[in-house]
Amino acid sequence: MKKIYFLFFIPVMIFAQSKNPDIIVNNVKQAFSKVKDYSVNIDIKVDVSFLKVPEMKAKLFFKQPDKMHIESSGFALLPKDGLYTSPMSFLKNDYTAIFAREEDFNGLNTSVIKIIPLNDKGDLILTTLWIDRTKNEIVKVESTTKLNGTFTLILHYGNSKYPLPDSMEFSFNAERMKMPHLPTDQSNIGNKKSSDTVSGKVFIAYSNYIVNKGIPDNVFEKKENK
C-alpha cells in the first residue's frame, strides 16, 4: 500500500508544481537572466485613426536590471509601457501571481498568469501574462493602468538562443492617453479632444541584436530625445 500511495503522490505533486504561478514566473526570469545587455535596431509603424505618423527608426539600448536608452531622430513612443525591453518591466515590484488557466495562443500551449501589484501607489492595476512554457517566453501581455487605460502586447520570437522578440504589436485604448510629440500631420487631428477615447496600434520590428557585448553606463546617462 505504501508503494501505491507513493506512486500516486508523485504525479499529484508534479501537477501542482506545473500550476504554480511563482515557479512559472521565476522560470521566465531565469531564462532572461542570460541577457546582461543588448542593443537593437527598431522600426516603428504607428496606426492611429486621427493621426498620420511616418514610419520611424531608432536604436534601443538595454542593460540589466532596468536601464534603457533610445537613440532616435526626434520621436517618442506611445506610451512608454508599449516598448518591451524585458519581462522584468512587469515583474520588478512586489506582486502576487495567480495561475488563471492553460490556453492555446497562436498555436502555443500557454499558461495564463495574473500579476497583481501589492503597492497601490503605482499606475499599474493588473497585468495578465501569456507564457510559453516550452521556452519560458512571454508571448502576450494585457495591462490595465490608472492613467493610461489598457494596452496589449503580442510578441513574436525567432530562433535566437536569447528570449528577445523579433517583432511586437502594441494595442492601446484609453480615454485620456498622454500622447507624445510625434512627427504627425496635424491636419488630421481635427476636433479630437483630449477627453475622447484614443485607440490604436504600434508595430515594432527588432533587428540586428547585439547581446552581452558590454554597454558602458554613460550610454544611459545621455538625455533621451523628445
Legacy VTK file of the C-alpha trace (Angstrom):
# vtk DataFile Version 3.0
C-alpha trace
ASCII
DATASET POLYDATA
POINTS 226 float
0.000 0.000 0.000
2.859 2.359 0.704
4.190 1.904 -2.823
0.775 2.582 -4.337
0.393 5.718 -2.254
3.877 6.907 -3.190
3.325 6.390 -6.907
0.013 8.238 -6.685
1.536 11.101 -4.753
4.325 11.853 -7.250
2.026 12.735 -10.212
-0.132 14.891 -7.952
2.929 16.780 -6.725
4.236 17.289 -10.282
0.808 18.505 -11.416
0.657 21.002 -8.537
4.103 22.346 -9.402
3.133 22.764 -13.065
0.314 25.077 -11.980
2.427 27.043 -9.506
2.490 30.662 -10.793
5.634 31.591 -8.869
7.588 28.726 -10.449
6.316 29.662 -13.921
7.246 33.336 -13.475
10.629 32.516 -11.937
11.431 30.339 -14.956
10.803 33.377 -17.175
13.104 35.474 -15.014
15.806 32.815 -15.077
15.625 32.488 -18.859
16.015 36.244 -19.314
18.869 36.425 -16.794
21.159 35.176 -19.610
20.711 38.612 -21.209
23.063 41.035 -19.456
22.711 43.815 -22.035
21.769 44.352 -25.657
21.358 46.906 -28.381
18.926 46.533 -31.275
17.559 48.492 -34.209
13.817 49.078 -34.127
11.414 50.055 -36.897
8.117 51.556 -35.748
4.808 51.899 -37.543
2.032 53.784 -35.762
-1.613 53.228 -36.682
-3.886 55.788 -35.028
-7.072 56.746 -36.876
-6.825 60.512 -36.465
-3.041 60.839 -36.895
-0.691 60.343 -39.804
2.623 59.222 -38.408
5.548 58.377 -40.702
7.473 55.168 -40.157
10.251 55.705 -37.664
13.586 54.139 -36.857
15.561 54.110 -33.632
18.204 52.221 -31.712
17.395 50.764 -28.322
19.959 50.033 -25.602
19.166 47.879 -22.557
21.230 46.831 -19.556
20.231 44.821 -16.526
18.359 45.343 -14.362
16.278 48.130 -15.931
18.468 50.638 -17.769
17.130 51.777 -21.133
18.130 54.399 -23.669
16.704 55.236 -27.097
18.608 56.979 -29.859
16.224 58.408 -32.419
15.574 61.274 -34.778
13.019 63.096 -32.687
10.087 60.959 -31.710
8.571 59.411 -28.614
6.739 56.115 -28.376
3.222 55.923 -27.029
3.051 55.197 -24.218
6.444 54.221 -22.822
4.981 50.965 -21.478
4.469 49.913 -25.081
8.178 49.411 -25.689
9.044 45.909 -24.476
12.602 45.701 -23.180
12.469 42.991 -20.533
9.917 40.770 -18.744
11.144 42.407 -15.552
9.299 45.583 -16.528
6.140 43.753 -15.409
7.729 41.868 -12.508
10.114 44.308 -10.839
7.921 45.370 -7.886
6.228 43.306 -5.192
3.261 41.402 -6.567
1.000 38.405 -6.141
0.961 35.901 -9.009
-2.179 33.857 -9.691
-2.480 30.930 -12.094
-5.583 31.554 -14.223
-5.662 28.777 -16.837
-3.952 26.979 -19.671
-4.777 28.462 -23.088
-3.874 27.890 -26.705
-2.487 31.108 -28.167
-1.230 31.290 -31.743
-0.639 27.563 -31.709
1.284 27.661 -28.429
0.215 25.992 -25.205
0.489 28.875 -22.744
-0.015 29.373 -19.037
-2.025 32.485 -18.219
-0.753 34.232 -15.085
-2.287 37.292 -13.444
0.123 39.720 -11.761
-1.440 41.896 -9.053
0.790 44.678 -7.619
0.914 44.802 -3.834
1.673 48.531 -3.842
-1.339 50.555 -4.973
0.716 53.748 -5.364
1.871 52.848 -8.861
-0.007 53.278 -12.128
-0.437 49.572 -12.801
-3.636 47.872 -11.619
-3.445 44.405 -13.167
-1.245 42.600 -15.702
-2.041 39.279 -17.357
0.789 37.288 -18.942
0.548 34.500 -21.511
3.707 32.418 -21.072
5.053 29.802 -23.467
6.217 27.155 -21.018
8.452 25.338 -23.512
10.708 28.382 -23.959
9.742 30.423 -20.874
8.852 33.403 -23.059
6.077 35.941 -22.598
4.037 35.920 -25.810
1.184 38.202 -24.774
0.600 40.882 -22.152
-2.599 42.679 -21.147
-2.297 45.535 -18.660
-4.770 47.882 -17.052
-3.451 51.168 -15.657
-4.913 54.048 -13.722
-3.785 56.825 -16.050
-3.083 55.271 -19.447
-6.069 52.979 -19.869
-5.462 49.458 -21.141
-2.854 48.096 -23.503
-1.958 44.751 -25.053
1.381 43.445 -26.295
1.713 40.489 -28.649
5.286 39.297 -29.066
6.801 37.085 -31.751
10.142 35.323 -31.322
12.617 33.816 -33.759
15.142 31.042 -33.173
17.605 33.053 -31.119
19.118 31.439 -28.031
18.015 34.524 -26.106
14.364 35.298 -25.185
14.246 38.512 -27.226
11.384 39.269 -29.647
11.709 39.733 -33.398
8.524 41.778 -33.601
5.760 43.121 -31.431
2.260 44.523 -31.799
1.182 47.068 -29.194
-2.539 47.938 -28.972
-3.899 50.610 -26.675
-7.248 52.002 -25.666
-7.570 54.927 -23.275
-9.906 57.788 -22.523
-7.110 60.241 -21.876
-3.934 58.924 -23.391
-0.867 61.050 -22.775
0.059 61.414 -26.419
3.743 62.153 -27.088
5.108 64.703 -29.528
5.117 62.530 -32.630
6.071 63.831 -36.084
2.431 63.889 -37.183
0.362 65.502 -39.882
-1.541 67.930 -37.663
-4.234 68.463 -40.293
-5.695 65.055 -39.450
-6.306 65.786 -35.801
-9.475 67.749 -36.479
-11.637 68.328 -33.438
-10.265 65.421 -31.455
-10.492 66.279 -27.757
-8.117 65.086 -25.066
-11.082 63.555 -23.230
-12.084 61.365 -26.215
-11.241 57.698 -26.301
-7.940 57.150 -28.059
-7.092 53.763 -29.541
-4.552 52.483 -31.990
-1.714 50.102 -32.675
2.043 50.317 -32.844
4.026 47.709 -34.784
7.678 47.275 -33.862
10.271 45.165 -35.685
13.556 44.391 -33.916
16.700 43.672 -35.948
20.476 43.332 -35.542
20.571 42.396 -31.879
23.970 42.707 -30.229
23.765 40.780 -26.954
26.133 40.638 -23.981
28.940 42.627 -25.600
29.017 45.186 -22.802
27.408 48.633 -22.842
29.033 51.399 -20.749
26.840 53.066 -18.155
27.379 56.510 -19.666
25.202 55.470 -22.634
22.216 55.541 -20.289
23.162 58.923 -18.868
22.519 60.663 -22.166
19.393 62.735 -22.431
16.722 60.966 -24.458
15.300 62.711 -27.475
11.873 64.230 -27.030
LINES 1 227
226 0 1 2 3 4 5 6 7 8 9 10 11 12 13 14 15 16 17 18 19 20 21 22 23 24 25 26 27 28 29 30 31 32 33 34 35 36 37 38 39 40 41 42 43 44 45 46 47 48 49 50 51 52 53 54 55 56 57 58 59 60 61 62 63 64 65 66 67 68 69 70 71 72 73 74 75 76 77 78 79 80 81 82 83 84 85 86 87 88 89 90 91 92 93 94 95 96 97 98 99 100 101 102 103 104 105 106 107 108 109 110 111 112 113 114 115 116 117 118 119 120 121 122 123 124 125 126 127 128 129 130 131 132 133 134 135 136 137 138 139 140 141 142 143 144 145 146 147 148 149 150 151 152 153 154 155 156 157 158 159 160 161 162 163 164 165 166 167 168 169 170 171 172 173 174 175 176 177 178 179 180 181 182 183 184 185 186 187 188 189 190 191 192 193 194 195 196 197 198 199 200 201 202 203 204 205 206 207 208 209 210 211 212 213 214 215 216 217 218 219 220 221 222 223 224 225
